[in-house]
Amino acid sequence: MQFLRRSILGIGAFALAAALLLWAAAVLLQAWPDGEEGWRRSAGGRDRAMVVDIAVLEETRIAPRLTVHASVRSLQSAELRAEVAGRIVAVGSGVRDGASIREGMLIARLDPAPARTAKTRLELELEDIETEIRDATTAGDIARAELEKNHEALTLREAALDRQVTLSARGVALAGALEDAQLAVITTEQAILANRKTIAENETRLMLAATARARKESEIADAERALAATEIVAPAAGRWSGTTPTLGGLVSAQEALGVIIGTWPLEIAMRVPNEAFLRLIDDTGALRPLHVGVRWPGMGEEAAVVARLDRASVPLVEADAPQVGRLLYAEILSVAGPPLQPGDQVIATITEPELAGVFVLPAQALGPGDLLYLVGDDDIVETAPVDLLRRQGDEVIVRGAPAGRRYVATRLPGLTDGVRVRGRGPATTRINGVEVAGPAPAAADGSAAAGVGAGRAVVDPGSEPSAQSRTGSGRHAGGRGGGETRPISDEERARLVELVNANDRMPDRARSRILSILEQPEVPARLVERIERNTR
């Protein structure tokens, strides 16, 4: 029984294998082409096309936009430092990190007693100097009065000496009287010299006292400033940035207490690449006053901020501090909406000078080596090099492309020269998030255009859905509804209808659409050529 069961299973397996071989042979014989025409028809049925998004190259003018990260800075800020050392005895109300500060507002008050004592001591020393000046002045006045009287005495004694000399010459005067007169004149002259010395000494005392008084007055002025510096007030309005002063805390001279950052005017600091910086300067090397748009990260639209480029920083030359790009500053002229604050991180968009004779394409349309994939009249792809000018977001700006030609808007893997392509259906599509629709206008060379606009794809309404792209000749018979049309006779229309109905590889949906097109007075010439070519 076991032998019989195994024999029956073996015979059944052999019969199943033979049946499968016979079925495969029948399928192969049915698909075998009949001669050269059969091979041509079979090859035409297996002709495949890659389904892509096709658009039309349209020359345009555009102002490129450079987007960079930037930070908001204040053009006015004040750093507060303690001019004198001391102990904090009072702190202004509302002095906290980030708090609004008014101009003239009290920030902190130091103990004024040491500064007041120093000022009082200097004032007393100044009074001593004033007393010395008065004494020197009085002594000088007395010395000058004595000098005047001594001059008068000298005049009288010189006259007496002249009389004694005359009398002595006559022999009536005694020799002792003449000597006394001479001695009196000499004594008076010595007194005059002493008076002059006293006057000079008093003048020196006055000059020294005046110098000491000026020095003390300067020291008193410093003491008054030190006394005024014990009360620290805000020199400008803004926001406080720093630690809060503590009561009883000791501060040293020139110790930083905090910074008052002004909220207006403001500017934007941004760093741009060197090649982008070269596009922002004119022939003289000066920075162009270009418009700058501002938006917060995560927000799609720009804020209502009016700003323009103002200046560029000077690059550092130290080897240990390399710089990447150039730092630019844009002055904010006005702000509407949510206010900007110093320190905010924003995204700045610089509107560059306008470019003419360029093309704006999806970034996916450009291949390696800046190659653009063009679509010829026979739907065969050919590559052409273009000059890449800018990359901005999902788009590229190129120059040197043939205007009016069709191109592949979305490059797919495996796309290269010589590949046949066809437009993607249905009649609407999305390229870079933008949905476009409508019939395709005829291009300049008479071929059916697949879209209008720079870098925007519009699919031909006559295109088959991607699910039908795997069908043989029916895909090509569908063709595109656009392009050149020509009238056909009733005999030719009947022949074409017969060819379409005889094609058993064509899907029913494509056959119905093509038959509806053939009922029109004029039909696309390319559609007729494809029907005849694929049904030979």
C-alpha positions as CSV (number, residue, x, y, z in Angstrom):
1,M,0.0,0.0,0.0
2,Q,2.8,2.4,0.8
3,F,4.4,1.6,-2.6
4,L,1.1,2.3,-4.4
5,R,0.6,5.5,-2.6
6,R,4.0,6.8,-3.5
7,S,3.6,5.8,-7.1
8,I,0.3,7.7,-7.4
9,L,1.9,10.8,-5.9
10,G,4.8,10.6,-8.3
11,I,2.5,10.2,-11.3
12,G,0.4,13.2,-10.2
13,A,3.4,15.4,-9.8
14,F,4.7,14.4,-13.2
15,A,1.3,15.2,-14.8
16,L,1.2,18.6,-13.1
17,A,4.7,19.5,-14.3
18,A,3.8,18.4,-17.9
19,A,0.7,20.5,-17.8
20,L,2.6,23.6,-16.7
21,L,5.2,23.1,-19.5
22,L,2.5,22.8,-22.1
23,W,0.8,26.0,-20.8
24,A,4.1,27.9,-20.9
25,A,4.8,26.7,-24.5
26,A,1.3,27.8,-25.6
27,V,1.9,31.3,-24.1
28,L,5.3,31.5,-25.8
29,L,3.9,30.5,-29.2
30,Q,1.1,33.0,-28.8
31,A,3.5,35.8,-28.1
32,W,6.0,34.8,-30.8
33,P,6.1,37.6,-33.5
34,D,5.3,36.8,-37.2
35,G,8.4,37.8,-39.2
36,E,10.0,41.2,-39.3
37,E,6.7,43.1,-39.1
38,G,5.8,41.1,-36.0
39,W,9.1,42.0,-34.3
40,R,8.5,45.7,-35.2
41,R,5.0,45.6,-33.8
42,S,6.1,43.8,-30.7
43,A,9.0,46.2,-30.2
44,G,6.6,49.2,-30.6
45,G,4.3,47.7,-28.1
46,R,7.1,47.3,-25.5
47,D,8.3,50.9,-26.1
48,R,8.3,52.4,-22.6
49,A,8.5,56.1,-21.5
50,M,9.4,57.5,-18.1
51,V,6.7,59.5,-16.5
52,V,8.0,63.0,-15.4
53,D,6.8,66.5,-14.7
54,I,7.4,68.6,-17.8
55,A,7.5,72.4,-17.8
56,V,8.4,75.2,-20.3
57,L,11.5,77.4,-20.0
58,E,10.4,81.1,-19.8
59,E,12.9,83.9,-19.5
60,T,12.1,86.4,-16.7
61,R,13.5,89.1,-14.5
62,I,13.9,88.5,-10.8
63,A,15.6,90.1,-7.8
64,P,17.4,87.2,-5.9
65,R,17.0,87.0,-2.2
66,L,19.8,86.1,0.2
67,T,18.5,84.6,3.5
68,V,20.8,84.5,6.5
69,H,20.5,84.3,10.3
70,A,20.9,87.7,12.1
71,S,20.8,89.2,15.6
72,V,19.2,92.5,16.7
73,R,21.6,95.0,18.3
74,S,21.1,98.3,20.0
75,L,22.9,101.4,18.7
76,Q,22.8,103.0,22.2
77,S,23.9,101.3,25.3
78,A,25.4,102.7,28.6
79,E,27.7,100.7,30.9
80,L,27.4,101.8,34.6
81,R,30.5,101.7,36.8
82,A,31.1,102.9,40.3
83,E,33.4,105.9,40.1
84,V,34.3,105.6,43.8
85,A,34.6,102.8,46.2
86,G,32.0,102.5,48.9
87,R,29.2,100.6,50.6
88,I,25.8,100.5,49.0
89,V,23.2,102.1,51.2
90,A,20.2,102.3,48.8
91,V,19.0,100.6,45.7
92,G,16.6,102.0,43.2
93,S,13.2,100.4,43.0
94,G,12.6,98.2,39.9
95,V,16.3,97.7,39.2
96,R,16.3,94.1,38.0
97,D,17.6,92.2,35.0
98,G,15.5,93.0,32.0
99,A,13.5,95.8,33.8
100,S,12.8,99.0,32.0
101,I,14.9,101.9,33.2
102,R,14.0,105.6,32.9
103,E,16.6,108.3,32.3
104,G,17.7,109.9,35.6
105,M,16.3,106.9,37.6
106,L,18.3,106.1,40.8
107,I,20.2,102.8,40.4
108,A,22.2,102.7,43.7
109,R,23.5,105.1,46.3
110,L,26.8,104.7,48.1
111,D,27.6,105.9,51.6
112,P,28.4,109.6,51.1
113,A,30.1,110.1,54.6
114,P,33.7,109.4,53.5
115,A,33.4,111.7,50.5
116,R,31.8,114.5,52.5
117,T,34.5,114.3,55.2
118,A,37.2,114.5,52.6
119,K,35.6,117.6,51.1
120,T,35.3,119.3,54.5
121,R,39.0,118.7,55.2
122,L,40.0,120.1,51.8
123,E,37.9,123.2,52.5
124,L,39.6,123.8,55.8
125,E,43.0,123.6,54.1
126,L,41.8,126.0,51.5
127,E,41.0,128.5,54.3
128,D,44.5,128.2,55.7
129,I,45.9,129.0,52.2
130,E,43.5,132.0,52.0
131,T,44.9,133.3,55.3
132,E,48.5,133.0,54.1
133,I,47.5,134.9,51.0
134,R,46.1,137.7,53.1
135,D,49.2,137.9,55.3
136,A,51.5,138.0,52.3
137,T,49.4,140.7,50.7
138,T,49.4,142.9,53.9
139,A,53.2,142.5,54.3
140,G,53.7,143.4,50.7
141,D,51.6,146.6,51.1
142,I,53.6,147.6,54.2
143,A,56.9,147.0,52.5
144,R,55.9,149.1,49.5
145,A,54.8,152.0,51.9
146,E,58.2,151.8,53.7
147,L,59.9,151.9,50.3
148,E,58.1,155.0,49.3
149,K,59.1,156.7,52.6
150,N,62.7,155.7,52.3
151,H,62.8,157.2,48.8
152,E,61.6,160.5,50.3
153,A,64.2,160.3,53.1
154,L,66.9,159.5,50.5
155,T,66.0,162.6,48.6
156,L,66.3,164.8,51.7
157,R,69.6,163.3,52.8
158,E,71.1,163.6,49.4
159,A,70.2,167.3,49.5
160,A,71.8,167.6,52.9
161,L,74.9,165.9,51.6
162,D,75.2,168.4,48.7
163,R,75.0,171.3,51.2
164,Q,77.8,169.8,53.3
165,V,79.9,169.3,50.3
166,T,79.4,173.0,49.2
167,L,80.2,174.2,52.7
168,S,83.2,172.0,53.0
169,A,84.5,173.4,49.7
170,R,84.2,176.9,51.2
171,G,86.0,175.8,54.4
172,V,83.2,176.6,56.7
173,A,81.9,173.0,57.3
174,L,83.4,170.5,59.6
175,A,84.7,167.2,58.3
176,G,82.6,165.2,60.7
177,A,79.4,166.8,59.5
178,L,80.2,165.8,55.9
179,E,80.8,162.2,56.9
180,D,77.5,162.1,58.9
181,A,75.7,163.3,55.8
182,Q,77.3,160.7,53.6
183,L,76.6,157.9,56.2
184,A,72.9,158.9,56.3
185,V,72.6,158.6,52.5
186,I,74.1,155.1,52.6
187,T,71.9,154.0,55.4
188,T,68.8,155.2,53.6
189,E,69.9,153.3,50.4
190,Q,70.3,150.1,52.5
191,A,66.8,150.5,53.9
192,I,65.4,150.8,50.3
193,L,67.2,147.6,49.3
194,A,65.7,145.8,52.4
195,N,62.2,147.1,51.4
196,R,62.6,145.8,47.9
197,K,63.7,142.4,49.2
198,T,60.7,142.2,51.4
199,I,58.4,143.1,48.6
200,A,59.9,140.3,46.4
201,E,59.6,137.8,49.2
202,N,55.9,138.7,49.7
203,E,55.3,138.4,45.9
204,T,56.8,134.9,46.0
205,R,54.6,134.0,49.0
206,L,51.6,135.2,47.0
207,M,52.4,133.1,44.0
208,L,53.0,130.0,46.0
209,A,49.8,130.6,47.9
210,A,47.9,131.1,44.7
211,T,49.2,127.9,43.3
212,A,48.3,126.0,46.5
213,R,44.8,127.6,46.4
214,A,44.3,126.5,42.8
215,R,45.4,123.0,43.8
216,K,43.1,122.8,46.7
217,E,40.2,124.1,44.7
218,S,40.8,121.3,42.2
219,E,40.9,118.8,45.0
220,I,37.7,120.2,46.3
221,A,36.1,119.9,42.9
222,D,37.2,116.2,42.8
223,A,35.8,115.7,46.2
224,E,32.5,117.2,45.1
225,R,32.4,114.9,42.1
226,A,33.2,112.0,44.3
227,L,30.4,113.0,46.6
228,A,28.0,113.3,43.6
229,A,29.2,110.0,42.3
230,T,27.9,108.2,45.4
231,E,24.5,108.6,43.8
232,I,24.4,106.4,40.6
233,V,21.6,107.3,38.2
234,A,20.7,106.1,34.7
235,P,22.2,108.3,32.0
236,A,19.7,107.0,29.4
237,A,16.5,105.0,29.1
238,G,16.5,101.3,28.2
239,R,16.5,97.9,29.7
240,W,18.8,96.8,32.6
241,S,21.2,94.0,31.9
242,G,23.2,92.7,34.8
243,T,23.0,91.8,38.4
244,T,20.9,93.7,40.9
245,P,22.9,95.8,43.4
246,T,22.7,94.5,47.0
247,L,22.2,96.6,50.1
248,G,25.4,96.7,52.2
249,G,27.5,95.4,49.4
250,L,31.0,96.8,48.9
251,V,32.0,98.1,45.4
252,S,35.4,99.1,44.3
253,A,36.3,102.0,42.1
254,Q,35.4,101.4,38.4
255,E,33.5,98.2,39.2
256,A,30.9,97.4,36.6
257,L,27.3,97.3,38.0
258,G,25.4,96.6,34.8
259,V,24.5,97.8,31.3
260,I,21.5,99.8,30.1
261,I,20.6,98.7,26.6
262,G,18.6,101.1,24.6
263,T,15.5,99.9,22.8
264,W,15.8,102.4,19.9
265,P,17.5,102.9,17.5
266,L,18.3,99.3,16.5
267,E,20.3,97.5,13.9
268,I,20.7,94.0,12.5
269,A,24.1,92.2,12.4
270,M,24.4,89.3,10.0
271,R,27.3,87.3,8.4
272,V,27.2,86.6,4.7
273,P,29.6,84.5,2.6
274,N,32.4,86.2,0.7
275,E,30.9,85.5,-2.7
276,A,27.5,86.9,-1.6
277,F,29.3,90.0,-0.2
278,L,30.8,90.7,-3.6
279,R,27.3,90.8,-5.1
280,L,26.2,93.4,-2.5
281,I,28.8,96.0,-3.3
282,D,29.0,98.4,-6.2
283,D,31.9,99.1,-8.6
284,T,33.6,101.4,-6.0
285,G,33.5,98.8,-3.3
286,A,30.8,100.5,-1.3
287,L,27.9,98.6,0.2
288,R,24.7,99.0,-1.7
289,P,21.8,100.4,0.5
290,L,19.6,97.3,-0.3
291,H,16.3,96.5,1.4
292,V,16.4,93.9,4.2
293,G,13.4,91.9,5.3
294,V,13.1,90.4,8.8
295,R,11.1,87.5,10.2
296,W,11.3,85.4,13.3
297,P,12.4,81.8,13.0
298,G,9.3,79.5,12.5
299,M,7.2,82.3,11.1
300,G,6.4,82.2,7.4
301,E,5.9,85.9,6.7
302,E,8.2,88.8,7.2
303,A,7.6,91.2,10.0
304,A,6.7,94.8,9.1
305,V,10.3,96.0,9.5
306,V,11.9,98.6,7.2
307,A,15.7,98.1,7.2
308,R,18.5,98.7,4.8
309,L,22.1,97.8,4.6
310,D,24.3,100.3,6.3
311,R,27.9,99.2,6.6
312,A,30.3,96.2,6.6
313,S,32.8,95.4,9.4
314,V,36.5,95.4,8.7
315,P,37.8,91.9,8.6
316,L,40.4,90.9,11.3
317,V,43.9,90.1,10.1
318,E,45.1,88.1,13.1
319,A,46.0,84.6,12.2
320,D,44.5,83.2,15.4
321,A,41.1,84.8,14.7
322,P,40.0,83.7,11.3
323,Q,36.7,85.0,10.0
324,V,34.3,83.3,7.7
325,G,32.5,85.7,5.4
326,R,31.8,89.4,6.2
327,L,29.8,90.9,9.0
328,L,27.1,93.3,7.7
329,Y,24.9,95.7,9.6
330,A,21.5,96.9,8.5
331,E,19.9,99.9,10.1
332,I,16.3,99.4,11.2
333,L,14.2,102.4,10.1
334,S,10.8,101.5,11.4
335,V,9.0,98.6,13.1
336,A,5.3,97.8,12.9
337,G,3.7,95.0,14.8
338,P,5.6,93.0,17.5
339,P,8.5,95.1,18.6
340,L,12.1,93.9,18.2
341,Q,14.3,93.7,21.2
342,P,18.1,93.8,21.3
343,G,19.4,90.2,21.4
344,D,16.5,88.7,19.3
345,Q,17.6,86.1,16.8
346,V,15.8,86.7,13.5
347,I,16.1,85.6,9.9
348,A,17.1,88.4,7.5
349,T,16.4,88.4,3.8
350,I,18.5,90.7,1.6
351,T,16.9,91.7,-1.7
352,E,19.8,91.7,-4.2
353,P,19.9,93.7,-7.4
354,E,17.6,92.5,-10.1
355,L,18.8,90.0,-12.7
356,A,17.5,90.1,-16.3
357,G,17.4,87.3,-18.9
358,V,17.4,84.4,-16.3
359,F,15.3,81.4,-15.6
360,V,13.8,80.3,-12.3
361,L,13.6,76.5,-12.1
362,P,12.9,73.9,-9.4
363,A,16.1,72.8,-7.8
364,Q,15.2,69.1,-8.7
365,A,15.4,70.0,-12.4
366,L,19.2,70.6,-12.3
367,G,21.4,67.6,-12.6
368,P,25.1,67.0,-11.8
369,G,27.4,69.4,-13.6
370,D,24.6,72.0,-13.9
371,L,22.9,70.0,-16.6
372,L,19.3,70.7,-17.6
373,Y,17.3,67.9,-19.1
374,L,15.4,69.1,-22.2
375,V,12.6,67.3,-23.9
376,G,12.7,67.2,-27.7
377,D,9.9,67.1,-30.2
378,D,10.0,63.3,-30.2
379,D,9.8,63.3,-26.3
380,I,13.5,62.2,-26.2
381,V,15.6,63.7,-23.4
382,E,18.7,65.6,-24.2
383,T,21.0,67.5,-21.7
384,A,22.2,71.1,-22.0
385,P,24.6,72.9,-19.7
386,V,23.4,76.1,-18.0
387,D,25.1,78.7,-15.8
388,L,24.0,78.4,-12.2
389,L,23.7,81.9,-10.7
390,R,21.8,81.3,-7.4
391,R,20.3,78.7,-5.1
392,Q,17.4,80.0,-3.0
393,G,15.3,77.5,-1.2
394,D,13.8,74.9,-3.5
395,E,14.6,76.9,-6.6
396,V,17.6,77.8,-8.7
397,I,18.3,80.7,-10.9
398,V,20.1,79.9,-14.1
399,R,21.2,81.6,-17.3
400,G,21.9,80.2,-20.8
401,A,18.9,78.0,-21.1
402,P,17.0,77.8,-24.4
403,A,13.8,79.9,-23.9
404,G,10.6,78.2,-25.0
405,R,11.9,74.6,-24.8
406,R,10.4,72.0,-22.6
407,Y,12.4,70.5,-19.8
408,V,12.0,67.9,-17.0
409,A,10.9,69.8,-13.9
410,T,11.6,66.9,-11.5
411,R,14.6,64.8,-12.3
412,L,14.2,61.1,-11.5
413,P,16.8,58.4,-11.0
414,G,17.9,56.8,-14.3
415,L,17.0,59.9,-16.4
416,T,19.7,60.5,-19.0
417,D,20.2,61.3,-22.7
418,G,18.1,59.4,-25.1
419,V,15.4,58.3,-22.6
420,R,11.8,58.8,-23.8
421,V,9.6,60.7,-21.4
422,R,6.0,61.7,-21.1
423,G,4.1,64.2,-19.0
424,R,2.5,63.1,-15.7
425,G,-1.3,63.1,-15.4
426,P,-3.9,64.1,-14.3
427,A,-4.2,67.7,-15.6
428,T,-3.0,69.2,-12.3
429,T,0.2,68.6,-10.4
430,R,2.3,70.2,-7.6
431,I,5.9,71.4,-8.0
432,N,7.6,72.8,-4.9
433,G,4.3,72.9,-3.1
434,V,2.6,75.0,-5.9
435,E,-0.4,73.5,-7.7
436,V,-0.9,74.5,-11.3
437,A,-3.4,73.4,-13.9
438,G,-4.8,74.2,-17.3
439,P,-4.2,73.3,-20.9
440,A,-0.7,73.5,-22.2
441,P,0.0,76.2,-24.8
442,A,1.9,75.5,-27.9
443,A,5.6,76.2,-27.7
444,A,7.6,78.3,-30.1
445,D,8.7,75.3,-32.2
446,G,5.1,74.1,-32.6
447,S,5.4,71.2,-30.2
448,A,2.9,70.7,-27.4
449,A,4.0,72.7,-24.3
450,A,3.7,70.9,-21.0
451,G,3.5,74.0,-18.8
452,V,3.8,77.8,-18.6
453,G,6.0,79.8,-16.3
454,A,9.5,79.7,-15.0
455,G,10.0,76.5,-13.1
456,R,6.3,75.6,-12.8
457,A,5.0,72.4,-14.5
458,V,1.5,72.1,-16.1
459,V,0.8,68.6,-17.4
460,D,-0.9,68.1,-20.7
461,P,-4.5,67.2,-20.3
462,G,-4.1,64.5,-22.9
463,S,-1.5,62.6,-20.8
464,E,-2.3,59.2,-19.5
465,P,-2.2,58.4,-15.8
466,S,0.9,56.8,-14.5
467,A,-0.9,53.5,-14.1
468,Q,-1.3,53.3,-17.9
469,S,2.3,54.1,-18.7
470,R,3.1,50.4,-18.7
471,T,0.7,49.6,-21.5
472,G,2.2,49.1,-24.9
473,S,1.1,51.0,-28.0
474,G,-2.0,52.3,-26.3
475,R,0.1,54.7,-24.3
476,H,1.6,56.2,-27.4
477,A,-1.7,56.3,-29.2
478,G,-3.0,58.5,-26.4
479,G,-0.4,61.1,-27.1
480,R,-1.0,64.7,-26.2
481,G,-3.9,66.8,-27.2
482,G,-1.8,69.9,-27.9
483,G,0.6,70.6,-30.7
484,E,-0.1,71.0,-34.5
485,T,-3.4,69.7,-35.8
486,R,-4.4,68.9,-39.3
487,P,-7.7,67.9,-41.0
488,I,-8.3,64.3,-42.0
489,S,-10.6,62.8,-44.6
490,D,-13.4,60.4,-43.8
491,E,-11.5,57.5,-45.4
492,E,-8.4,58.3,-43.3
493,R,-10.5,58.7,-40.1
494,A,-12.1,55.3,-40.8
495,R,-8.7,53.7,-41.3
496,L,-7.4,55.2,-38.1
497,V,-10.5,54.0,-36.1
498,E,-10.0,50.5,-37.5
499,L,-6.4,50.5,-36.5
500,V,-7.2,51.6,-33.0
501,N,-10.0,49.0,-32.6
502,A,-7.7,46.3,-34.0
503,N,-5.0,47.0,-31.3
504,D,-5.8,44.4,-28.7
505,R,-3.1,45.7,-26.4
506,M,-4.7,49.1,-25.9
507,P,-6.7,49.6,-22.7
508,D,-10.4,50.4,-23.1
509,R,-10.0,53.8,-21.4
510,A,-7.3,54.9,-23.8
511,R,-9.1,53.5,-26.8
512,S,-12.3,55.5,-25.9
513,R,-10.3,58.7,-25.4
514,I,-8.5,58.3,-28.7
515,L,-11.7,57.5,-30.6
516,S,-13.3,60.7,-29.2
517,I,-10.3,62.7,-30.5
518,L,-10.6,61.1,-33.9
519,E,-14.2,62.2,-34.2
520,Q,-13.1,65.9,-34.3
521,P,-12.6,67.7,-37.6
522,E,-8.9,68.3,-36.9
523,V,-6.7,65.9,-34.9
524,P,-3.2,66.2,-33.6
525,A,-0.6,65.3,-36.3
526,R,1.5,63.5,-33.7
527,L,-1.4,61.4,-32.6
528,V,-1.9,60.2,-36.2
529,E,1.8,59.4,-36.6
530,R,1.9,57.4,-33.4
531,I,-1.2,55.4,-34.3
532,E,0.3,54.5,-37.7
533,R,3.7,53.8,-36.2
534,N,2.5,51.6,-33.3
535,T,0.0,49.5,-35.4
536,R,2.2,48.6,-38.3
